[in-house]
Amino acid sequence: MPTAKRSGARRARTYDPGRTWTALTAQVRALAAAARELDERRLALPSGLPGWDVRLLLAHVVDQIEATPRLLAEHPPAAAGAGSRAVDLSAWAVSTAGIADRLDDRTRREADRVAAEYGEGPAALAAALDAAAARLAAVEAEAVRTDHLLPHHSGPMTALDMTVTRLVELVVHSDDLNRAAGLGIPLDRGALAAAVRVLADALAVKAPGAAVEVRIPPYAAIQCIEGPRHTRGTPPNVVETDPLTWLRLATGRTDWGTALAEGAVAASGERADLTAVLPVLA
């Protein structure tokens, strides 16, 4: 999905609009289908996120799916001129930690809106997800543009990058729902790849350097952490993990010590400890 380009001193990725959209719609469909399997008991289960049950998490998912259509409707996109400066995906990822209270308030208001519009219970949430998916599908042509900027809490963002952020949100929350409610939501390969790369690149921005190489095969490998850098051969400090473990580490769903103790992370070298720089997106 992504290609890479030089942007000043660091390497930035760009994402293919067609593949991004295909991955996003596949993940939305998978989530909507899984919601139909829920019952009242599972809606009341803790989601794993502080203060949220599964019902609130699903209301948040509805809001995340509708974010791009809503922004396009409320704020007609401004053309990105030669002097425009858009917030990139790494800046978005590291900016999320400070908005937890605002996000909680918005999610609770969204849950009230869903209940008022669709009713209570699993069928109502499934209907809300279907409606959100339909609204998203209607804005495809605008949602994958790189020459339009949309407002965002972290600053103006291209419509395509905004769409990529939806991929990250939906992949992470699909995993949350699988663990909390025993669902089997498949993670679309393209969506998972994008989420892994966005969060890996954000780590490289948050902790710049080249002392540690972080590998998440088959999707990403980045260098980070200040210190001596290697020029060839196997680097002295290497961290390697699988895509799902990386998502959970990068978003605070699991901690470094736990992942290391469970054998989900391999780390070699005296600097190969990411405790101080995780999570990336919280």
C-alpha positions, -999 to 999 in steps of 0.1 A, spaced: 0 0 0 26 26 9 55 40 -10 83 60 6 96 95 -2 123 118 12 109 146 33 138 167 48 159 145 70 135 117 75 117 92 54 79 96 50 54 72 35 27 79 11 -4 57 8 -21 45 -24 -56 59 -25 -73 29 -41 -57 3 -18 -63 25 12 -100 27 4 -103 -10 -3 -87 -19 30 -109 6 49 -141 -6 34 -132 -42 41 -125 -35 77 -157 -16 81 -177 -45 66 -160 -70 89 -168 -48 120 -204 -43 110 -209 -81 104 -194 -89 138 -217 -65 156 -247 -86 145 -233 -115 166 -235 -95 199 -261 -98 226 -269 -77 256 -246 -96 279 -216 -90 257 -224 -54 251 -221 -49 289 -187 -65 291 -157 -43 299 -140 -33 266 -105 -31 281 -104 7 277 -108 26 310 -145 33 318 -159 19 285 -180 -12 280 -184 -29 246 -215 -8 239 -195 25 243 -166 11 223 -190 3 194 -205 38 197 -169 51 194 -163 30 163 -195 44 147 -181 79 154 -147 70 139 -163 57 107 -184 88 103 -155 112 110 -145 117 74 -180 122 60 -188 145 89 -158 167 83 -164 168 46 -200 179 52 -192 205 79 -160 219 65 -159 219 26 -123 209 20 -98 237 12 -75 232 -17 -40 225 -6 -20 253 -22 18 255 -27 22 270 8 -1 246 26 14 227 55 -5 195 64 -1 175 96 13 141 87 4 107 101 32 105 126 22 139 141 -14 127 143 -4 95 162 17 112 188 -9 140 193 -36 117 206 -25 113 242 -37 147 253 -73 143 242 -85 114 263 -111 134 282 -125 151 251 -127 117 234 -146 101 263 -171 130 263 -176 127 226 -181 90 227 -207 92 254 -226 118 234 -224 96 204 -238 66 224 -267 88 234 -272 99 197 -272 63 185 -297 53 212 -320 82 203 -318 75 166 -317 37 164 -329 25 198 -312 3 223 -296 -31 220 -273 -50 196 -296 -46 165 -296 -8 170 -258 -7 171 -255 -29 141 -279 -6 122 -259 25 133 -227 8 119 -244 0 86 -256 36 83 -221 49 91 -206 26 65 -231 39 39 -223 75 46 -186 67 43 -191 49 10 -208 80 -4 -177 102 0 -152 79 -15 -141 104 -43 -133 131 -17 -120 109 10 -89 97 -9 -77 131 -22 -43 145 -14 -50 180 -27 -77 188 -1 -72 196 36 -96 187 64 -95 203 98 -83 181 126 -75 185 163 -38 182 155 -40 205 125 -50 204 88 -47 170 73 -51 157 38 -83 138 31 -63 107 22 -42 108 54 -75 113 74 -87 81 57 -55 63 67 -61 73 103 -95 56 101 -77 24 91 -56 26 122 -86 33 145 -106 4 131 -79 -22 131 -70 -13 168 -106 -14 178 -114 -46 159 -87 -62 180 -101 -46 212 -136 -61 204 -121 -95 196 -105 -97 230 -133 -81 250 -163 -98 235 -149 -130 220 -155 -119 185 -136 -131 155 -133 -99 134 -108 -106 107 -81 -79 102 -79 -70 66 -43 -75 55 -40 -41 39 -56 -24 69 -32 -42 93 -2 -33 72 -11 4 72 -18 4 109 16 -12 117 35 12 94 18 43 107 26 34 143 61 23 135 69 55 116 54 75 146 78 57 169 107 68 147 95 104 150 88 102 187 122 87 195 145 98 166 179 81 162 194 50 147 207 30 177 178 4 177 162 -13 147 126 -23 153 113 -50 129 76 -60 125 77 -85 96 64 -86 70 52 -49 72 78 -26 86 113 -20 99 124 13 114 153 28 133 149 48 164 165 59 198 196 81 200 230 65 203 257 49 183 244 39 148 255 9 127 265 13 91 263 -22 78 256 -58 89 233 -68 117 227 -38 141 237 -44 177 203 -35 191 173 -52 175 137 -55 185 114 -79 166 78 -87 171 46 -97 152 21 -72 138 -6 -78 164 18 -75 194 32 -43 179 -3 -28 176 -9 -36 213 24 -22 224 21 9 203 -13 17 217 -8 7 253 -29 -24 252 0 -44 266 33 -32 282 68 -39 272 76 -61 302 46 -83 297 52 -88 260 89 -96 266 81 -121 294 55 -139 272 80 -142 244 60 -120 220 90 -97 216 126 -106 209 151 -79 220 189 -80 217 214 -54 227 217 -31 257 196 -4 242 169 -27 229 143 -16 255 113 5 243 97 9 278 104 47 279 90 54 244 58 33 244 30 36 238 30 57 207 -7 63 203 -26 63 236 
